[in-house]
Amino acid sequence: MSESKRYEGGCHCGQVRYDVSLDLGQPLLSCNCSICLKTGMLLSFAPAEQFNLQKGAEHITDYQFGKKAIHHMFCATCGVRSFGKGTMPDGKEMRAINVRCLDGIELDGLQVMKVDGKSF
């Protein structure tokens, strides 16, 4: 049985750093929407209260498109999208974590589920 664990991550240049509790025993999402496909996101989700931005708020830029329901956050210095903000269907705030941006994660052993985000 899987359980949540604390991970640290951030952007390429190190200006944006955070820690988050995630259960990486659950499948990661590989979405084919226009932005996830082009940026190679592998996503895991956490309630907002399990996410802590350690540094870099002043370096984060917010990009929204379409329905503007998701805040696609990226580092203004290096351009890396290490996390995003949004709400779950029940209205609770969540963070979408790009697992590729977590420190020391070996992706080969993780399950990935494809999501047809183009259809949303």
N, C-alpha and C positions, 0 to 999 in steps of 0.2 A: 504494500500500500504506500502511495506517495504522500508526501507532506511538504508544506511550505518551508523554504529555506531563504536566508538572507543573502542577497547578491549585491555586488557593486558594479557599476558600469558608467558609461559616459561616451562622449564624442571622441573623435580622433585626436584633436589637439589638446584635450584635457581641460578646456575651459569649463565644460559642463560635466558635473559629476553627481551621481545619485546612488542611493541604495534602495532596495525594494525586496519585499518578501514574495516569492513565487513558488508555485508547484510545477517544476519542470518535468514531473512524471506525467502530467497531462499533455496531450498533443499540442504542439505549436501550430499556429495558423499561417499558412502560406496563401495569401490572397492575390487574386488576379485583377484587382481593380487597377485603374490607370496609374495611380501613384505607388502602390505597393509593388506592382510588377516592375516598374522602372527603377525602384530603389532597392529591391531585393529584401524586403522586410520579412522577418520570421517573428511572429508576434506571440506574446503571452500577456495575459491581462491580470491586473491587480486592483483591488479597491484603492481609492486615492489615499486613504489613511495608512496604507502599507508602503507608500512611496515617500521618500525623503530626498528632496533636492539639496545636496550638500553644498554645491557652489555653482555659480554661472548664470543665475537668473537674468543678469544684465546682458548676457551673450546669446540668449535664446530668442529666436524669431518664430512667429506663428504664421503658418500658411493654412488657409481654408479654401475649399472649393466646393462646387456642387451644392448640396443642402447645407453646407457649413456646420455640420453636426460634430465634426472631429477637428481638433486643433492639432495639426501636424507640426510639431515643434522641431526646430533644428538649430544647430549652432551657427551663429552668424559668422564665425571665423572660419571653420572648416567645412560647414555645410552638412555634417552628419546628422541624420534623424535617429536619435537614440531612444526617444519615447514620444508619445502623443497623449492628448487628453480628450476625454469624452464622457458620455454617460451610458450606463447600462440600460436595457429596456425597462428596468424598474425605476429608473431615474437617479440611481446612485452614481456618484462620480467615480470614474475609473482611470487607470493609466494603461496605455498600450505600450508594452516594452518591446523594443527591437532586441531580441535575444542575441543577435550577432554583436551587440554592443556591450554585453556583459563580460566582465573580466574572467578569463580562465575557463570558459565554457567550451566543451567539446561537442559540436553539433552532431557528429556522426551517430551518437548513441541516443539521440532524442527522436521522439515520434513527431511526424509532421502530417497535418491534415490540410488538404487543399480546400479552399473556400472560393466560391464563384462570386466574388465581390463586384464583378462587372454587372451582375444582375440586380444589385441593390439600388 
